[in-house]
Amino acid sequence: MTDDLDALRTELDAFAKPKPKRANFTAREERIIAGFEDILRFVEQHGRAPQHGEDRDIFERLYAVRLDRLRASEESRNLLADLDAEGLLDAQDQPSAISCEEIDADELLAELGGFIEGDDIRNLRHVQTRAVKKAAEEVANREKCPDFDKFESLLKQVAADIASGARETRKFELKSEIQQGRFFIVRGQIAYVAEMGETFTTDHGRSDARLRVIFDNGTQSEMLMRSLQRSLNADGDAGRRVVEADAGPLFSGEHEEGDHASGTIYVLRSKSDHPTVVKHREVLHKIGVTNGKVEQRIAGARLQSTYLLADVEIVATYELFNINAHKLEKLLHRFFADVALDIEIPDRFGNPVRPREWFLLPLPIIDKVVELVKERTITRHRYDASTASVLPV
């Protein structure tokens, strides 16, 4: 058995490419070999040759320029032939996205500011990366949002939801997460993708789209989707997407014979003579969820500020089965947050209060949303206050 293994090892050694003996090389040849070994380590780590492109890491771009130069030099190809097991020097059928005449290693190093320790391009100090520079340019290119009043309350609500745990933040990972209506955290600011244009293909064959992004400091930017992606990636773990908190399922199962009601969604209309209420009475509704009887819940309404210190009438009720009433109420209030009534009234002792859970909504919209609850698709929709309609997310 040992003799067979030795014979096999001898046969394999015959095919193995010997590594160059460094003692026989000049200092210049040593640098060429060391530089190519950097490229080989990159290929081993990433599974591909280094490529050009402004969205690439600066080291990858340097390696790509270096590889182009080695391919163009017959002397280098001959010197490195024994090391080139991957056939990188023969990959002439893969043209570069940028030629060596357009940008070379010296220009790339100048772009980095020239702050390099010794001769190792991997050892940089006091250097702003391309991503950081682009991020700074994007911030500088922002402008004042002319209609920020349309978005301010929404952004404040999202901030409050994050603080209360109603929404969570998770690390940004995929470009597909960037969609109209989504929220992100970019360099500590909440960003809202208010508009998203048609998707197009760039000259390099990548998909992109023009966005209108509103920031919580009152500025906006008409940036490309890939620009927002770069900014989020440049933030590392601080680049976040905002999502609904995973509060668990609303429903525990289908309604079947023998099931017990879990609660009731109720819709109320106020009989208050407050000018704001009188003006909007037909579309001003209080939405709540209770595990008990609605009539008991609203008893003594005229003594409670949450009912606007006035009697109320029940305009609609919807019975629930096998559902978490508390979570549903929070979900409904978040769903209609954009049209929540902002009113201040004095309580029985003259202290100012701001009643919650009142929304400027036509009753048919509430009916439709309850149907979405029953179909269990409410989390796939949103309410658009500008058109008073329920739209898919």
PLY file of the C-alpha trace (Angstrom):
ply
format ascii 1.0
element vertex 393
property float x
property float y
property float z
element edge 392
property int vertex1
property int vertex2
end_header
0.00 0.00 0.00
2.85 2.39 0.90
4.58 1.67 -2.41
1.36 2.52 -4.31
1.03 5.87 -2.49
4.65 6.75 -3.18
4.19 5.93 -6.87
1.05 8.09 -7.04
2.85 10.98 -5.32
5.71 10.71 -7.83
3.26 10.87 -10.75
1.47 13.92 -9.30
4.76 15.71 -8.63
5.60 15.35 -12.29
2.58 17.48 -13.19
3.02 20.06 -10.43
4.24 23.47 -11.53
7.37 24.44 -9.65
7.28 27.76 -7.83
9.86 30.31 -8.90
12.98 30.46 -6.78
13.15 34.00 -5.49
16.91 33.98 -5.04
17.41 34.10 -8.82
15.26 37.20 -9.43
16.12 40.84 -9.58
14.47 43.32 -7.22
12.16 44.44 -10.04
11.12 40.86 -10.80
10.51 40.26 -7.09
8.08 43.22 -7.06
6.25 41.86 -10.12
5.86 38.44 -8.51
4.75 39.91 -5.17
2.22 42.09 -6.96
0.81 39.10 -8.85
0.57 37.11 -5.62
-1.64 39.90 -4.23
-3.95 39.32 -7.19
-3.93 35.55 -6.64
-4.93 36.06 -3.00
-7.81 38.27 -4.16
-8.97 35.58 -6.61
-8.75 32.91 -3.92
-10.81 35.05 -1.53
-13.48 36.27 -3.99
-13.56 33.50 -6.59
-13.04 35.90 -9.53
-10.52 38.24 -11.09
-10.43 41.86 -9.84
-12.58 44.23 -11.89
-12.72 47.93 -12.70
-15.56 50.24 -11.69
-16.20 53.16 -9.36
-18.42 51.00 -7.19
-15.56 48.55 -6.56
-13.27 48.58 -3.54
-10.20 50.74 -4.14
-7.87 47.76 -3.68
-9.78 45.73 -6.25
-9.47 48.58 -8.74
-5.73 48.77 -8.14
-5.39 45.02 -8.63
-7.43 45.26 -11.85
-5.10 47.93 -13.26
-2.09 45.88 -12.21
-3.49 42.75 -13.89
-4.11 44.69 -17.14
-0.49 45.83 -17.16
0.81 42.32 -16.50
-1.32 40.94 -19.34
0.05 43.61 -21.68
3.69 42.76 -20.83
5.22 39.70 -22.51
8.10 39.85 -20.04
5.66 39.66 -17.09
3.64 36.83 -18.64
6.79 34.76 -19.13
8.00 35.52 -15.60
4.68 34.59 -13.98
3.72 31.63 -16.16
4.52 29.09 -13.46
2.36 30.94 -10.92
-0.63 31.54 -13.20
-2.57 28.33 -12.52
-5.83 30.29 -12.92
-4.95 31.47 -16.42
-5.47 35.09 -15.41
-2.78 36.42 -17.75
-4.43 34.79 -20.77
-7.91 36.25 -20.07
-7.76 38.64 -22.99
-11.34 37.82 -23.99
-12.62 39.80 -21.00
-12.04 43.47 -21.90
-11.69 45.95 -19.11
-14.44 48.45 -18.42
-11.73 51.11 -18.38
-8.39 51.17 -20.15
-5.00 51.70 -18.60
-4.69 54.90 -20.61
-7.82 56.31 -18.93
-6.72 55.66 -15.35
-3.66 53.98 -13.92
-2.44 52.93 -10.51
-0.77 56.27 -9.87
-4.04 58.12 -10.47
-5.86 55.74 -8.15
-3.28 56.33 -5.46
-3.61 60.08 -5.99
-7.36 59.71 -5.57
-6.65 58.14 -2.19
-4.57 61.12 -1.24
-1.25 59.30 -1.46
-1.31 58.31 2.21
0.32 54.89 1.97
2.55 53.16 4.47
5.68 51.82 2.75
5.17 50.02 -0.56
2.09 48.00 0.42
-1.08 49.35 -1.22
-3.16 47.50 1.37
-1.76 49.60 4.22
-3.50 52.98 4.04
-3.65 55.70 6.65
-5.79 58.86 6.93
-7.56 57.95 3.69
-11.10 58.74 2.62
-12.42 55.86 0.55
-14.34 56.47 -2.66
-17.54 55.43 -0.89
-16.99 58.03 1.83
-16.27 60.70 -0.75
-19.41 59.82 -2.69
-21.45 59.87 0.50
-20.14 63.33 1.32
-20.98 64.51 -2.20
-24.50 63.13 -1.90
-25.06 65.00 1.37
-23.69 68.18 -0.19
-26.04 67.76 -3.17
-29.17 67.64 -1.04
-31.56 70.54 -1.25
-34.32 71.91 0.94
-37.53 69.92 0.53
-40.18 72.41 -0.70
-43.15 70.36 0.56
-41.62 68.92 3.71
-44.85 69.62 5.62
-46.37 66.65 3.76
-43.75 64.28 5.15
-42.78 65.76 8.51
-45.51 64.10 10.58
-44.88 60.76 8.87
-41.16 60.88 9.62
-41.83 61.90 13.21
-44.25 59.00 13.59
-41.66 56.56 12.28
-39.12 57.92 14.76
-41.66 57.52 17.57
-42.48 53.98 16.40
-38.81 53.05 16.48
-38.47 54.45 19.99
-41.56 52.59 21.21
-40.70 49.32 19.53
-43.64 49.46 17.12
-41.05 49.40 14.33
-37.62 47.81 14.23
-34.42 48.56 12.34
-32.40 45.89 10.62
-29.09 45.99 8.78
-29.44 46.92 5.12
-28.41 44.02 2.92
-30.00 43.92 -0.54
-30.70 46.48 -3.25
-34.17 44.94 -3.68
-35.04 46.33 -0.23
-35.07 49.84 -1.75
-38.66 50.45 -2.81
-41.08 53.35 -2.84
-42.66 53.86 0.57
-39.75 52.29 2.49
-37.80 53.95 5.31
-34.06 53.76 5.96
-31.52 55.21 8.36
-28.60 56.84 6.55
-25.85 58.40 8.65
-28.22 58.75 11.57
-31.06 60.35 9.58
-34.38 58.75 8.71
-34.80 58.66 4.92
-38.13 58.08 3.17
-38.30 56.90 -0.46
-41.20 59.11 -1.54
-40.93 58.47 -5.28
-39.27 55.89 -7.51
-38.97 56.28 -11.26
-38.94 53.60 -13.93
-36.16 51.03 -13.66
-33.53 51.30 -16.40
-30.33 49.49 -17.34
-27.01 51.30 -17.09
-24.19 51.13 -19.65
-22.63 48.41 -17.48
-25.77 46.26 -17.61
-27.01 47.03 -14.09
-30.52 47.97 -13.08
-31.09 51.39 -11.52
-33.84 53.93 -10.90
-34.14 57.60 -9.99
-35.49 58.19 -6.47
-36.86 61.12 -4.54
-35.63 60.63 -0.98
-36.89 62.83 1.88
-34.72 63.16 4.98
-35.98 64.00 8.46
-33.87 67.18 8.60
-36.06 68.78 5.92
-33.83 68.08 2.91
-34.35 65.92 -0.14
-32.23 64.29 -2.83
-33.08 63.00 -6.28
-30.47 60.28 -6.10
-30.11 57.03 -7.98
-31.07 53.80 -6.27
-27.46 52.63 -6.41
-26.32 55.85 -4.75
-28.63 55.16 -1.81
-27.39 51.58 -1.76
-23.76 52.78 -1.59
-24.57 55.20 1.22
-26.24 52.47 3.26
-23.40 50.02 2.65
-20.80 52.66 3.53
-22.48 53.05 6.92
-21.77 49.43 7.79
-23.97 48.19 10.64
-25.35 51.74 11.03
-26.99 51.58 7.59
-30.46 50.33 8.51
-33.85 49.61 7.01
-36.98 50.26 9.05
-39.51 47.43 9.28
-42.67 46.63 11.19
-41.93 44.97 14.52
-42.49 41.24 14.52
-45.27 41.26 17.08
-46.36 37.73 16.30
-49.45 36.61 14.40
-52.67 38.53 14.65
-54.71 35.40 14.10
-54.52 32.04 15.82
-56.66 30.22 13.25
-59.77 30.26 11.08
-63.18 30.95 12.56
-64.97 27.66 13.03
-68.00 26.49 14.94
-67.30 26.57 18.65
-64.73 29.40 18.41
-65.09 32.33 20.78
-64.98 35.98 19.78
-61.72 37.67 20.69
-63.04 41.19 20.54
-64.67 43.87 18.46
-63.40 46.65 16.21
-65.62 49.65 16.87
-65.99 52.91 14.96
-67.42 55.94 16.76
-68.58 59.39 15.72
-68.46 62.32 18.13
-71.38 64.55 19.07
-69.04 67.31 20.28
-69.78 70.92 19.33
-66.07 71.73 18.95
-65.63 73.69 15.67
-63.15 71.18 14.24
-65.44 68.26 15.04
-68.48 70.01 13.61
-66.62 70.81 10.40
-65.43 67.21 9.84
-68.10 65.24 11.68
-69.01 62.93 8.76
-65.42 61.77 8.23
-64.05 62.03 11.79
-64.05 58.61 13.41
-62.55 57.00 16.48
-61.26 53.48 15.83
-60.66 51.07 18.66
-60.65 47.40 19.59
-62.18 46.01 22.77
-62.52 42.58 24.35
-65.74 43.62 26.09
-68.99 45.22 25.08
-68.67 48.45 23.12
-71.61 50.01 25.02
-69.77 49.52 28.29
-66.57 50.89 26.80
-68.16 54.20 25.82
-70.24 54.68 28.98
-69.57 58.11 30.42
-67.87 59.30 27.22
-68.73 62.96 27.90
-66.52 62.81 31.01
-63.46 61.40 29.23
-61.07 63.44 27.12
-60.32 60.43 24.92
-63.92 60.77 23.66
-63.52 64.56 23.20
-65.56 65.13 26.39
-68.78 64.45 24.49
-71.24 61.68 23.82
-70.51 59.42 20.86
-72.54 57.23 18.53
-71.54 53.78 17.31
-71.47 53.79 13.52
-69.91 50.37 12.88
-68.70 47.26 14.70
-66.82 44.22 13.44
-66.62 41.04 15.50
-63.25 39.28 15.73
-62.43 35.61 16.18
-59.10 34.11 17.22
-57.24 37.39 16.92
-54.92 39.37 19.15
-57.05 42.46 19.78
-54.28 44.61 21.29
-51.89 44.03 18.39
-54.63 44.67 15.86
-55.52 48.01 17.44
-51.87 49.14 17.29
-51.68 47.99 13.67
-54.81 49.93 12.66
-53.58 53.11 14.35
-50.23 52.87 12.56
-52.02 52.15 9.27
-53.96 55.42 9.51
-51.26 57.49 11.24
-51.10 60.00 8.36
-54.70 61.13 8.95
-54.76 61.11 12.74
-56.62 64.11 14.17
-54.33 66.69 15.76
-56.47 68.62 18.20
-55.97 70.07 21.66
-58.89 70.47 24.07
-59.13 71.24 27.80
-60.04 68.36 30.09
-62.52 68.64 32.96
-59.92 70.46 35.05
-58.88 72.89 32.32
-55.65 71.07 31.48
-54.83 70.81 27.75
-54.98 67.26 26.32
-54.54 65.76 22.86
-57.00 62.90 22.34
-55.73 59.93 20.34
-57.36 57.34 18.12
-59.44 59.83 16.08
-58.90 59.76 12.33
-60.18 61.78 9.35
-61.48 58.83 7.32
-64.62 58.07 5.32
-66.41 55.00 6.62
-66.05 53.00 3.34
-62.26 53.13 3.75
-62.56 51.62 7.23
-64.84 48.90 5.83
-62.25 48.08 3.18
-59.40 47.88 5.67
-61.40 45.55 7.91
-61.84 43.28 4.89
-58.07 43.27 4.47
-57.78 42.26 8.13
-60.15 39.36 7.50
-58.17 38.36 4.39
-54.95 38.70 6.42
-53.40 40.94 3.78
-53.45 44.25 5.64
-49.67 44.26 6.13
-49.28 44.23 2.34
-51.15 47.50 1.94
-50.81 51.14 2.98
-53.14 54.11 3.22
-52.39 57.00 0.87
-53.77 60.16 2.46
-53.27 62.29 -0.68
-55.72 60.17 -2.68
-57.76 58.79 0.25
-57.21 55.27 -1.02
-55.73 51.96 0.10
-52.80 50.90 -2.09
-50.59 47.80 -2.22
-47.13 48.24 -0.72
0 1
1 2
2 3
3 4
4 5
5 6
6 7
7 8
8 9
9 10
10 11
11 12
12 13
13 14
14 15
15 16
16 17
17 18
18 19
19 20
20 21
21 22
22 23
23 24
24 25
25 26
26 27
27 28
28 29
29 30
30 31
31 32
32 33
33 34
34 35
35 36
36 37
37 38
38 39
39 40
40 41
41 42
42 43
43 44
44 45
45 46
46 47
47 48
48 49
49 50
50 51
51 52
52 53
53 54
54 55
55 56
56 57
57 58
58 59
59 60
60 61
61 62
62 63
63 64
64 65
65 66
66 67
67 68
68 69
69 70
70 71
71 72
72 73
73 74
74 75
75 76
76 77
77 78
78 79
79 80
80 81
81 82
82 83
83 84
84 85
85 86
86 87
87 88
88 89
89 90
90 91
91 92
92 93
93 94
94 95
95 96
96 97
97 98
98 99
99 100
100 101
101 102
102 103
103 104
104 105
105 106
106 107
107 108
108 109
109 110
110 111
111 112
112 113
113 114
114 115
115 116
116 117
117 118
118 119
119 120
120 121
121 122
122 123
123 124
124 125
125 126
126 127
127 128
128 129
129 130
130 131
131 132
132 133
133 134
134 135
135 136
136 137
137 138
138 139
139 140
140 141
141 142
142 143
143 144
144 145
145 146
146 147
147 148
148 149
149 150
150 151
151 152
152 153
153 154
154 155
155 156
156 157
157 158
158 159
159 160
160 161
161 162
162 163
163 164
164 165
165 166
166 167
167 168
168 169
169 170
170 171
171 172
172 173
173 174
174 175
175 176
176 177
177 178
178 179
179 180
180 181
181 182
182 183
183 184
184 185
185 186
186 187
187 188
188 189
189 190
190 191
191 192
192 193
193 194
194 195
195 196
196 197
197 198
198 199
199 200
200 201
201 202
202 203
203 204
204 205
205 206
206 207
207 208
208 209
209 210
210 211
211 212
212 213
213 214
214 215
215 216
216 217
217 218
218 219
219 220
220 221
221 222
222 223
223 224
224 225
225 226
226 227
227 228
228 229
229 230
230 231
231 232
232 233
233 234
234 235
235 236
236 237
237 238
238 239
239 240
240 241
241 242
242 243
243 244
244 245
245 246
246 247
247 248
248 249
249 250
250 251
251 252
252 253
253 254
254 255
255 256
256 257
257 258
258 259
259 260
260 261
261 262
262 263
263 264
264 265
265 266
266 267
267 268
268 269
269 270
270 271
271 272
272 273
273 274
274 275
275 276
276 277
277 278
278 279
279 280
280 281
281 282
282 283
283 284
284 285
285 286
286 287
287 288
288 289
289 290
290 291
291 292
292 293
293 294
294 295
295 296
296 297
297 298
298 299
299 300
300 301
301 302
302 303
303 304
304 305
305 306
306 307
307 308
308 309
309 310
310 311
311 312
312 313
313 314
314 315
315 316
316 317
317 318
318 319
319 320
320 321
321 322
322 323
323 324
324 325
325 326
326 327
327 328
328 329
329 330
330 331
331 332
332 333
333 334
334 335
335 336
336 337
337 338
338 339
339 340
340 341
341 342
342 343
343 344
344 345
345 346
346 347
347 348
348 349
349 350
350 351
351 352
352 353
353 354
354 355
355 356
356 357
357 358
358 359
359 360
360 361
361 362
362 363
363 364
364 365
365 366
366 367
367 368
368 369
369 370
370 371
371 372
372 373
373 374
374 375
375 376
376 377
377 378
378 379
379 380
380 381
381 382
382 383
383 384
384 385
385 386
386 387
387 388
388 389
389 390
390 391
391 392
